[in-house]
């Protein structure tokens, strides 16, 4: 999945990746909520197997944005495999958001400063996707329009 981010053409594995993340969400374990945020970052509110699901991941995004998303996914898969060091994992994600985030991401983080570290990080990650603009205030988990 990581090499597909920012590519100008749709990944041939787009639906496979979508199904993989959906399966992780449906396990209902300690990683489910994290994968739910990752899914929303990549797919917005598109349903599994929706005809609207085939597209490129972050086509034309800046190199910093792509690096940010790649590292978020890399750290998440690593944490999922190890299932230890949650504080270290969250701090790495926070560092990525600060170092590779743009002004919009930094402003979002400031608006969410009253949230827990987990909520601040993952609500910000969801808002990386322009598809999720209806969540722009980020004060609810997944607010209704």
GIPE-V561185 format. One record per residue. N is the residue number from 1. PSI is psi in degrees with one decimal (NA if undefined). NEAR is the number of other C-alpha atoms within 12 Angstrom. D_CENTER is the distance of its C-alpha to the mean C-alpha in Angstrom with 1 decimal. Layout:
<<N:PSI:NEAR:D_CENTER> <N:PSI:NEAR:D_CENTER>>
//
This chain:
<<1:-42.7:28:12.6> <2:-44.1:25:12.1> <3:-18.8:23:15.3> <4:-20.9:27:14.3> <5:128.5:34:11.8> <6:-4.5:27:14.0> <7:149.4:21:16.9> <8:-8.7:15:19.2> <9:156.0:18:19.7> <10:143.1:21:17.9> <11:139.4:24:17.2> <12:-16.6:17:20.0> <13:14.8:21:17.6> <14:-50.8:29:15.2> <15:-34.1:28:16.6> <16:-43.6:17:16.9> <17:-43.7:29:13.3> <18:-45.2:34:12.5> <19:-40.1:21:15.4> <20:-48.1:22:14.4> <21:-39.8:32:11.1> <22:-41.0:29:13.2> <23:-38.5:19:15.9> <24:-38.8:25:13.8> <25:-41.9:22:13.1> <26:-2.7:18:16.8> <27:-22.0:16:18.1> <28:49.7:14:18.0> <29:-166.1:15:17.9> <30:-17.4:18:16.4> <31:-10.8:27:13.1> <32:-46.8:21:12.8> <33:-39.9:27:11.2> <34:-47.0:37:8.4> <35:-28.4:35:8.0> <36:-42.0:33:8.4> <37:-42.9:36:5.4> <38:-44.2:38:3.4> <39:-47.2:39:6.3> <40:-34.8:34:6.3> <41:-42.1:34:3.8> <42:-37.4:43:6.1> <43:-2.7:36:9.1> <44:-135.3:31:9.5> <45:18.6:27:12.4> <46:133.7:21:14.1> <47:155.9:18:16.0> <48:136.8:23:16.4> <49:18.5:16:19.2> <50:146.1:16:19.3> <51:-22.5:10:21.3> <52:2.3:15:18.8> <53:-16.9:25:16.1> <54:116.6:23:17.5> <55:174.6:26:16.3> <56:151.8:25:15.1> <57:112.9:38:11.5> <58:47.8:33:11.5> <59:128.4:21:15.3> <60:11.5:16:17.2> <61:158.9:23:14.4> <62:159.8:17:16.0> <63:-37.9:18:16.3> <64:-40.5:23:14.8> <65:-41.6:30:11.5> <66:-44.5:31:11.5> <67:-41.4:27:12.5> <68:-52.3:33:9.7> <69:-40.1:38:7.0> <70:-44.1:29:9.7> <71:-36.4:30:10.4> <72:-46.7:40:7.2> <73:-43.3:33:7.6> <74:-49.3:22:11.2> <75:-36.0:31:11.5> <76:-45.4:34:9.7> <77:-39.0:23:12.2> <78:-44.7:19:14.9> <79:-39.7:25:14.5> <80:-39.2:23:14.6> <81:-43.4:14:17.7> <82:-38.8:14:19.4> <83:34.7:17:18.6> <84:158.7:16:20.1> <85:40.6:16:19.5> <86:-40.0:22:16.8> <87:-43.5:14:18.0> <88:-42.0:19:17.8> <89:-49.5:28:14.2> <90:-39.7:25:13.2> <91:-37.1:19:15.5> <92:-41.7:27:14.1> <93:-40.7:35:10.6> <94:-44.4:30:12.7> <95:-42.4:21:14.8> <96:-42.8:30:12.2> <97:-38.6:38:11.1> <98:-48.1:26:14.9> <99:-37.4:18:16.1> <100:-0.3:27:13.9> <101:158.2:32:12.7> <102:-175.9:24:15.0> <103:-40.0:16:17.3> <104:-43.8:23:15.1> <105:-43.9:34:12.4> <106:-39.3:25:15.4> <107:-40.1:21:17.1> <108:-43.0:32:14.3> <109:-39.1:35:14.4> <110:-38.6:22:18.1> <111:-28.1:20:18.1> <112:13.3:27:16.2> <113:-21.1:19:18.5> <114:-7.1:15:20.3> <115:169.5:20:17.5> <116:163.2:14:17.1> <117:-43.5:24:15.2> <118:-50.4:27:12.7> <119:-42.8:29:12.3> <120:-48.1:34:12.3> <121:-51.8:38:9.5> <122:-30.6:38:7.1> <123:-38.1:41:8.6> <124:-41.4:48:8.3> <125:-43.5:46:4.6> <126:-38.7:41:5.2> <127:-3.5:41:8.1> <128:-29.0:42:7.1> <129:128.4:31:8.0> <130:-18.9:24:11.7> <131:-26.3:20:11.9> <132:23.5:28:10.9> <133:-27.9:24:13.8> <134:-10.6:19:15.6> <135:15.2:27:13.5> <136:-23.8:29:14.4> <137:-20.3:26:16.4> <138:20.8:33:13.8> <139:-3.8:25:16.7> <140:159.4:19:16.2> <141:-62.2:23:13.7> <142:81.1:26:13.4> <143:153.0:15:16.6> <144:154.8:14:18.9> <145:NA:11:19.9>>
//
